Amino acid sequence: MIDDPILLTGIVLTGAHGIYDVHTDNGIFRCTLRGKLKKAFARVQTQNVVGGRKLNVYQMRRAEREREKQHKPAPEAENPIQSRLSAGDYVKFRKLDEHTGLIEEILPRQSELSRLDAGSTDKKAIPQTLLANLDQVFIVLAVAQPDPHFAFLDRYLVICEAANLSAIICLNKADLPHDSHVEEAASLYARLGYTVVWTSAYSGQGIEGLKALLKDHTSLFTGPSGVGKSSLVNALEPNMALRTGLISDATGKGRHTTTGSQLYPLSTGGWLADSAGIRALAAWDVSMEDLPRCFVEFRPYLGECVYDDCNHIDEEGCAIIQAVEDEIIDEGRYRSYVRIYTGEER
């Protein structure tokens, strides 16, 4: 990005209580919001309102898809500024001294990962953005020790699909002996269009390829404890996980006790994201209306069932169930869908 002669452009690494660390080519500046932005943030609750009712994140997505079907433009928000400044946001700020600045402008987001506050039952609640401009999520599983749990993987893939995030499947500890079903599962997910990488921090297998996938992207590593996330991070960036407490395999929760997010720069270019709230992805709810399309192999059959309100569980004339019986859709993936739909995975 080219900086304004007066304003510097940077990316928010982290922030709390109205104070933000912003990374630039000239170093990291501790910044606050200019008064007019603070006031705009206070007014932004009027945003995403239809008929006097606030929309949650899933309702907004459905409304957007409906507008696309009807070729209608999106309604202009009363205030175009997002509801909060988050890690990953790009901003323009005025330099006050060698270490501090005043944020004058927040640049438009390309993407965001949002969720409702934990435990919220308010259907009118405004979603909380955990991370802005995230490009991709690396879902890390071990091929053994512990054995991979592919139902867990399916749950995470659903969440990435719902958030329109690119998901990359990382099968770590590839140097260990493992069951043949791991190879079969890897082939299945590759056929579905997902990138699958085999890695080993111990042998170095796949590390260079992982670096190439991370370069110039904003990425998140997630997965269950014990799969070697910390070792992978340290193989990519020596001592980063140890120095920052980025990922804790001991607890699977890392060092955070809040939902705050943080970005760490990669020496090869790009950013690695850390967030306690994002690591709790498995607890996220995806609306039942959105769930079928989050299984990519279901999409050609959506709208082909006998009944328009088919839930694809036990209805007669269901095109998806027929595709499972015809062995076009993998039965294990379909079982994952049923578990998520019925709440067994929540």
C-alpha positions in Angstrom: 0.0 0.0 0.0 1.1 3.6 -0.8 0.9 5.9 2.2 -0.8 9.3 2.1 1.9 12.0 2.5 0.4 12.9 5.8 -1.1 9.6 6.9 0.5 6.3 7.4 -1.2 3.0 6.5 -0.9 0.0 8.7 -2.5 -3.2 9.9 -4.0 -3.7 13.4 -2.1 -6.4 15.2 -4.1 -6.3 18.4 -6.2 -3.9 20.5 -8.1 -3.5 23.7 -9.9 -0.7 25.5 -9.6 1.7 22.5 -5.8 1.3 22.2 -4.4 -0.5 19.1 -1.0 -1.7 18.0 -0.6 -0.9 14.3 2.2 -2.4 12.2 3.7 -0.4 9.4 6.9 -0.4 7.3 8.2 2.2 9.8 7.6 0.1 12.9 4.7 -0.5 15.3 2.7 2.4 16.6 0.3 2.5 19.5 -2.8 4.3 18.3 -6.1 5.5 19.5 -9.2 6.4 17.5 -9.9 10.0 16.5 -13.0 11.4 18.2 -15.2 11.3 15.1 -14.6 7.5 14.7 -15.4 6.9 18.4 -18.7 8.7 17.8 -19.3 6.6 14.6 -18.7 3.4 16.5 -21.2 4.5 19.1 -23.9 5.0 16.3 -23.1 1.8 14.3 -25.7 -0.3 16.2 -28.2 1.1 13.6 -26.3 -0.8 10.9 -27.7 -4.0 9.4 -31.3 -3.1 10.4 -34.3 -4.2 8.3 -37.8 -3.1 9.3 -36.5 -1.9 12.6 -35.0 -5.3 13.4 -31.3 -5.9 13.8 -30.0 -8.9 11.8 -27.5 -11.4 13.1 -24.7 -12.7 11.0 -26.6 -15.6 9.4 -29.7 -13.5 8.7 -27.4 -10.9 7.0 -25.9 -13.7 4.8 -29.4 -15.0 3.8 -30.6 -11.5 3.0 -27.5 -11.0 0.8 -28.1 -14.2 -1.1 -31.8 -13.3 -1.5 -30.8 -9.9 -2.9 -28.4 -11.6 -5.3 -31.2 -13.9 -6.6 -33.4 -11.0 -7.2 -30.6 -8.8 -8.6 -31.2 -6.2 -5.9 -28.5 -3.9 -4.6 -27.6 -4.1 -0.9 -29.3 -1.4 1.2 -27.0 1.5 2.0 -26.0 1.3 5.7 -26.8 4.4 7.9 -23.2 4.3 8.8 -20.6 2.3 6.7 -18.1 1.9 9.5 -17.9 -1.6 11.0 -19.1 -2.1 14.5 -15.6 -2.4 16.0 -12.0 -2.2 15.0 -10.4 -5.7 15.0 -7.1 -7.3 14.4 -6.5 -7.6 10.7 -8.1 -4.2 9.9 -6.2 -1.8 7.7 -6.2 1.8 8.9 -4.8 5.2 8.1 -3.4 7.1 11.0 -1.6 10.4 11.8 1.8 10.0 13.4 2.0 11.9 16.7 5.5 10.9 17.6 7.9 8.1 17.0 5.7 5.6 18.8 2.1 6.8 18.8 -0.6 7.8 16.4 -4.2 8.8 15.9 -6.4 6.6 13.6 -8.2 8.8 11.1 -9.7 6.2 8.7 -10.6 2.5 8.7 -10.2 0.9 5.3 -12.9 -1.4 3.9 -12.6 -5.1 4.9 -12.2 -7.8 2.3 -13.6 -10.4 4.7 -14.3 -11.0 8.4 -14.7 -13.8 10.8 -17.7 -13.0 13.1 -19.7 -14.7 15.8 -22.4 -13.8 18.2 -21.3 -13.4 21.8 -21.1 -16.7 23.6 -24.4 -17.7 25.2 -26.3 -15.0 23.4 -30.0 -15.7 22.9 -30.8 -12.3 21.5 -31.9 -12.8 17.9 -31.3 -9.1 17.3 -27.7 -9.2 18.5 -25.0 -7.7 16.4 -22.2 -10.2 15.6 -18.7 -9.6 17.1 -15.9 -9.6 14.6 -13.0 -11.6 15.9 -10.6 -11.1 12.9 -10.7 -9.0 9.8 -9.3 -9.8 6.4 -8.5 -13.5 7.3 -7.6 -15.4 4.1 -7.4 -19.0 5.1 -7.7 -21.5 8.0 -5.3 -24.5 8.4 -7.1 -27.3 10.2 -4.4 -29.4 11.7 -4.8 -33.1 12.6 -2.2 -35.7 13.5 -2.1 -38.9 11.4 -1.5 -40.7 14.7 -0.8 -40.0 18.3 -3.7 -38.9 18.6 -5.6 -40.6 15.8 -7.4 -38.1 13.5 -11.0 -37.4 14.2 -12.6 -36.7 10.8 -16.0 -35.8 12.3 -14.1 -32.9 14.0 -12.6 -32.0 10.7 -16.1 -31.9 9.0 -17.3 -29.6 11.8 -14.5 -27.2 11.1 -14.9 -27.4 7.4 -18.6 -26.4 7.8 -17.7 -23.4 9.8 -15.1 -22.3 7.2 -17.7 -22.7 4.4 -20.2 -20.7 6.4 -17.7 -17.9 6.9 -16.5 -18.1 3.2 -13.0 -18.9 4.3 -10.5 -21.1 2.4 -9.8 -24.2 4.4 -6.5 -26.2 4.1 -6.3 -29.6 5.7 -2.9 -30.2 7.4 -2.1 -33.8 8.3 0.8 -33.5 10.7 3.2 -36.1 12.2 3.4 -37.6 8.7 6.6 -39.5 9.8 4.6 -41.7 12.1 3.1 -45.1 11.0 -0.6 -44.6 10.4 -3.7 -46.5 9.4 -4.7 -46.8 5.7 -8.0 -45.0 6.4 -6.0 -41.8 6.9 -4.8 -42.0 3.3 -8.3 -42.8 2.1 -9.8 -39.8 4.0 -7.1 -37.5 2.5 -8.0 -38.7 -1.0 -11.7 -38.0 -0.3 -11.2 -34.4 0.9 -8.8 -33.8 -2.0 -11.6 -35.0 -4.4 -14.0 -32.5 -2.7 -11.6 -29.7 -3.7 -9.8 -29.1 -0.4 -6.0 -28.6 -0.3 -4.4 -31.4 1.8 -0.8 -31.1 3.0 1.2 -33.7 4.8 3.7 -32.3 7.3 6.2 -33.3 9.9 8.0 -30.8 12.2 10.3 -33.7 13.1 11.5 -34.7 9.6 10.8 -31.4 7.9 8.4 -33.0 5.4 6.0 -30.4 3.9 7.4 -27.4 5.8 8.6 -25.5 2.7 5.3 -26.2 1.0 3.5 -24.9 4.1 5.6 -21.7 4.0 4.6 -21.2 0.3 0.9 -21.5 1.2 1.3 -19.0 4.1 3.2 -16.4 2.1 1.4 -13.1 1.7 -1.8 -14.4 3.4 -3.5 -13.9 6.8 -3.8 -17.4 8.2 -5.1 -19.2 11.2 -3.8 -22.6 12.6 -6.5 -24.5 14.5 -7.2 -28.0 15.6 -7.3 -30.2 18.7 -4.6 -30.4 21.3 -1.7 -32.8 20.8 -1.6 -32.6 17.0 1.7 -30.6 17.0 0.5 -27.1 16.2 3.3 -25.5 18.3 5.9 -27.7 16.7 4.7 -26.7 13.2 4.7 -23.0 14.1 8.2 -23.3 15.4 9.4 -25.2 12.3 8.0 -22.3 10.2 9.2 -19.5 12.5 11.7 -20.7 15.1 10.7 -20.0 18.7 7.6 -18.0 17.6 5.1 -20.2 19.5 7.4 -20.5 22.5 8.1 -16.7 22.5 4.5 -15.6 22.0 2.5 -18.4 23.6 0.8 -18.5 20.2 -0.6 -22.0 20.4 -0.7 -24.3 23.5 -0.9 -28.0 22.8 -1.0 -28.6 26.6 -4.5 -27.2 26.9 -5.6 -26.5 23.4 -6.6 -23.0 24.6 -3.4 -21.0 24.4 -2.6 -18.1 26.6 -5.7 -16.0 26.2 -8.6 -15.7 28.6 -10.6 -13.3 26.4 -11.8 -13.3 22.9 -9.1 -10.9 21.8 -7.2 -11.6 18.6 -3.7 -10.9 17.6 -1.6 -11.1 14.4 2.1 -12.1 14.2 4.2 -11.3 11.1 5.8 -14.1 9.2 9.4 -13.6 8.0 8.5 -14.9 4.5 5.5 -12.5 4.3 2.0 -12.8 5.6 0.5 -13.0 9.0 -0.4 -15.8 11.5 -3.5 -15.2 13.6 -4.1 -16.1 17.2 -7.4 -15.8 19.0 -9.0 -17.6 21.9 -12.4 -16.9 20.4 -11.4 -18.3 17.1 -9.9 -21.4 18.7 -13.3 -22.1 20.1 -14.6 -22.7 16.5 -16.0 -26.1 17.4 -18.6 -24.4 19.6 -19.9 -22.2 16.8 -23.4 -22.6 15.6 -24.2 -22.6 11.9 -27.8 -22.0 11.0 -29.7 -25.1 9.9 -30.8 -23.3 6.7 -27.1 -22.7 5.8 -25.8 -26.1 6.9 -26.5 -28.2 3.7 -24.6 -25.9 1.4 -21.6 -26.0 3.8 -21.1 -29.6 2.7 -19.7 -28.9 -0.8 -20.7 -32.2 -2.3 -24.4 -31.6 -1.4 -24.6 -28.4 -3.5 -25.4 -30.1 -6.9 -28.5 -31.8 -5.2 -29.9 -28.8 -3.3 -33.3 -27.9 -4.7 -33.7 -31.4 -6.3 -35.6 -33.0 -3.4 -39.3 -33.8 -3.8 -40.1 -31.5 -0.9 -38.9 -27.9 -0.8 -38.5 -28.0 3.0 -36.4 -31.2 3.0 -34.0 -31.4 5.9 -32.1 -34.3 4.2 -32.4 -36.5 7.3 -35.1 -39.1 6.7 -37.5 -37.6 4.2 -38.8 -39.5 1.2 -37.6 -38.3 -2.2 -34.5 -36.7 -0.8 -31.9 -36.2 -3.5 -29.0 -36.1 -1.1 -30.0 -39.4 0.7 -30.3 -41.0 -2.8 -26.8 -39.8 -3.7 -25.5 -41.4 -0.5 -27.3 -44.7 -1.3 -25.8 -44.5 -4.8 -22.3 -44.0 -3.2 -21.9 -40.6 -4.9 -21.8 -38.8 -1.5 -19.6 -40.4 1.1 -21.6 -42.0 3.9 -19.2 -40.8 6.6 -19.6 -37.2 5.5 -23.3 -37.6 5.4 -23.2 -39.0 9.0 -21.3 -35.8 10.0 -24.1 -33.7 8.5 -26.7 -35.6 10.5 -24.7 -35.3 13.8 -24.3 -31.6 13.3 -28.0 -31.1 12.3 -29.3 -33.1 15.2 -27.0 -31.4 17.7 -24.8 -34.3 18.6 -21.7 -32.3 17.5 -22.7 -29.1 19.4 
